[in-house]
Structures are given as structure tokens and as C-alpha cells.
Amino acid sequence: MPGIRNTRVFFLTASAILVVLLMHASALQAQTVVASTSLTGALARAAGAKDVRILTPADVKHPPEYELRPSDLAKLDGASAAVYAGYERMVQRLVEASKNKNLSMVQVDTTTSPDNLIAQARKIAAVLHTEKEEQVWEKGFREKLADLKAKLVPYAGKKAVVHLQAQALAAWVGLTVVQVIMPGEISPRAIAEAVTKQPDIVLDILHMPVAKVIADNARCRYAQVINFPGVDKTATLEDVFEYDAAQVLKAFKE
């Protein structure tokens, strides 16, 4: 009968729509990631995550030192994965909380060399099943870095005293690293040694700067670069490299 047939069609259509909506909701959850810091968050976005919830507030200057608050744990609800580096103070509590949320824990290496960042984005994408999205990002990332690198070519080979956490950037720029400065207070001996190397630039890290005294004594150029997005509205990995390239260029042109 026409009425029964129409009713069956209606229910079949409604069921099909419901299945599609459930599949869509499941896909969105699969791409929802909790990230320990702005850097792991940027990696998750590069990997194709659509919803990234960053635990460390943007105004924290040195993100690894942030400790989780009870209210932060609400961000884990509905997420399918948590991305962290392993050096964050929050790690133990994050891992403990993840056991109650059935989260996939993805530990990444946050060394900010382009090749490593690409490798880590691929690792996250494999967990999220977003390989296609990551490939699109990767192509654009390589193109962006090639454009930035072209502007830095004139300064390749310049001698640099470099903060431990800025070594990856120095290598990417092509600087010749003559001394690496460790985090913390610099001894007079370390300052004197650095000055004798006659650096062209001192590359410090904005998140925990220590080396301005070397640049002052060596009377050379000085730049503070970043690893964690957040400064000057930086949010992506591309933003970090663009910011850092600008700081290096600015220092050499002053």
C-alpha cells in the first residue's frame, strides 16, 4: 500500500541520515586532540586535527613549567588523543587522567628542525587517520620554509653563539655554531670563552633568555627566537619559522 511504502521509505531515509550523522560525529571525535603546549598543539594541527585543546595558557612564558589544574582535565572530555613531549611538569597527571578517558597518548619529539617536525606530524596523523590532511600541510610547510630560507642565504656561515634550545634553528639558518650556551646562569668563564670566539650573532631563546650578556661583551648582534607559538599571535609551525627568520634578519640588518 502507498502509505505503508512511504512510511518505510521515511524510516529508511531517517536511519540512513542518522548513520551518517553518527559517523560524522565519530570522525570529529577522532580528530579532537588535547595538547600539552602550544608547540604540541601546532604539531597536532599540522597532522590534521580539527579540534585542538591546549592545556597550557598562552601567557605562560615557559610552557613546560605549567602544572595542570583540576579544571584543565575537563578538556580531555570527548578527545581521542593527547599529544605531549614528555618534559612537561604536567605529564604524570596527564597520563593518569588519560587512563580514565581512554585516550591515545602520543609522545612526540619537539626538536624544532623541519625534518623532525614533519616526522612528528606524520606520527600523530597515523594515530588520527588523517594522513591525507597531513600531506597537504607538509607540502605547504616545505614551500613556506623554502621561501624563508632564501631570505637567509646571505647569512649562512656566520659565526653564532647559540642557546641550547635554539640549535635546531641555527642549523636550519645555516649558521656556524661556535659555542652552545646551556640554560641557567652563565659563568664568567663561559662568557669569556664565548667572546674569544668572536661571534657575529648570539642566538638566544625568548622563553628563557640568558645570553644577552655575551652579545654585549662581544659587541655583536643579538636575537631572541621562539620554539613555542604564542608570541605576537603566532599559532602554527609556519608562524614560528616566520617569526624566527624575521628576528634573525632584523638582527643582521641593524
N, C-alpha and C positions, 0 to 999 in steps of 0.2 A: 504494500500500500504506500502511496506517496508520502503520507505523514510519517509513517514509521521509517521509510527510507531517508527522509530529510533529517529525522532525529538522529539516525545512525551516522549520517554524514557530519552532522553538527558535532556529535561526541567524538568521532574520529578526528575531525579537524582540531577540536579543542585539545584532545590528547596530544596530537602532533605538536601543537603550539606549546603546550606545557613541557613536553620533552625538550624542545628547542630552547625554551627559557631556562630549564634546569641545566642543560648542557652549557649554555652561555654563562650562567652563574658559577658553575663549576670551573669553567675556563678562567673567569675573572679571579676566583679564589686562588687558582693555580699560579696566577701572575701577581698575587699580593705578597709582598715581601717586607719583613721587618729588618731594618739595617741598623747596626750599632752606631755608625757615624755617618757624616755626610760623604765620606770617601767610599765606604762600602755601599752607601745608598746610590752614589753615582755609578758604581760598578753594576748594581742591580738594574738600574735604568738602562745602562748600555746593553745589558743582557736581554732586555725586552720586558722587564717587569712593568706593569701598568700602574700599580698602586704600591708606592714605596713609603713606608712609615719609618722615619728616622728617630732613633731613641735619644740621641744627644742633641740638646738645644743648640740652635745656630749661634748663640752668643758665647758659647764655651770656646775659649781661645785654643786650648789644647784638648781636643775631644777624647783621647784615650783615658784621660783622668776622670771623666764623668762617671758617677756612680748611679745606678738605677734607683728610681723612686718607686714606691708601690703603684702610683698612678701610671707609670710607664708601661706596666705589664698589660694594661688594657689594650695596648697597641698590638699585642700578639693575637687578639681575638680575630678569627677569620683568615689569618695569614697561613700560607702553606710552607713558607721557608723563612729562615732567619740567616742573614749574612753577617759575618763578623771576621775580625782579623786574628784574634787570639791574644793581643796585648792589652785589650781594654780592661779596665778595672771591673766592668760590669759582667765579664764573661761567665763567671761561675754562676751568678744569679740567673743570667740569661739561659744557660744550659739547663739549670734546674727547672726553670719555668717552662722551657720547651718540652720537657717530658710530659707535662700535664696538658699540653696543647697539640701534641702530635705533629710538631713542626719538623721539617727537614732542616738540619743545621748545616750550613755551608761555610766552611772556613776558607778564607782567601788570603793570598799574599798581596799586601798593599804597596809593595815597592812600585814607585810611580814611573817605571820605564814603560814606554809604549808597548813593547812586546809582551811584558808581563801583564799589563792591564788588559790587553786583548786576550791573553790566555785565561785570565781570571773571569772575564766576561763570558767566555766560551764555557767555562766550568759551571757558572751559575745558569747559563742558558740550557745546559744539558739537564739540570735538575728541574727547571721550569718548563722544559719542552718548548723553548722559544728560540730555537736555533736560527730560524729564518729572520726574525727581528734583529737578532744579534749580528747577523751577516750584513744586514742593511746598515746598522750602526757602524760596524767595523770599516766598511768601505768609506763612509763619510769621515770617520775619525782619521783614517790614514791620509785622506785628501787634505783635511784641515791641518794636520801636523806637517805635511809636506809644504804647504803654503807658509806656515810659521817658520819652519826650518830654513826656508830660502832667505828669509829676512835676517837670519842669524849667522849666515855663512861668513860674513866679513870678520866675525869674532871667534871663529873656530881656531883652536890652538892657543888662545890667550891663557896665560897662567892664572890659576884660581886657587884660593884657599876656600875650602868648602865645608859647610856644616854636614855632619854625618847624614842627616835626613835630606840633604839636597844633592847627594851624589848622583842619583839617577838623572836628575835634571841636568846637572853639569855634563854628564856623559852624552845626553841627548843633544845638548847645545854644541858639544864638541870642544869644550874647554879642557885644557891640560891641568889636571888636579895636582898641585904641588904639596898640599897638606890637607888632611881631613881633621876638622875640629869636632870633638865629642861634646855632647850636651853637658850642661853644667858650667860651673865657674871655671874660667880659663886661667891657668897658672902663668906667672910672669915668664917662665921658661918657654911655654908654648907660644906666647905672644912674640917673644924674641925670635924663636925659630921660624915662625911664620913670616916675620918681617924680613928675615935674611933671604927668604925665597923670592923676594921682590914680585909679589903677585900683581897682576893687572886688575883683579877684582876679588872681592870677598863675597861669597855667596852664602847668605845666612837663611835661616828658616823663620818665617814670621810667627809660627806657633810657639816657638821657644827660642828667641834670638839670643845669641851670646857673643857674636864675633865682630861687633861694630868697633870694639877697641883695637882690633887688628888692622882694620881698614884705616882707622885714624892714625895709627902709628906707622903704617906702611905708606900712608898718603896715596891710597889707591881707591878705585871705585868700589861701591858697596851696594848690594841689592838684597832685599828680603823676598823670598819666594814662598809659595804655599804648596802643601800636599792635600790639605782638606778643603773642599769647596766651602764657600760661605762669605769670604771677604769680597767686598764690592759686588755683591749679588751673584757671585759665581755659584753654579749649581752642578754643572756637568764636568766630565773629564776634559772635554774640549775647552771649557771655560778656564780650568786650572792651567792648561798649557798656554792658552792665550794670555792669561794674567801674568804668568811667569815669564813668558817671552817678552812681554811689554816691560816688565821690571828690568830685565837684563838689557834690553835695548835702551831704555831710559838711562840706566847707569852708565853705559858706554858712551852715550851721546852728550852727557852732561859735562 
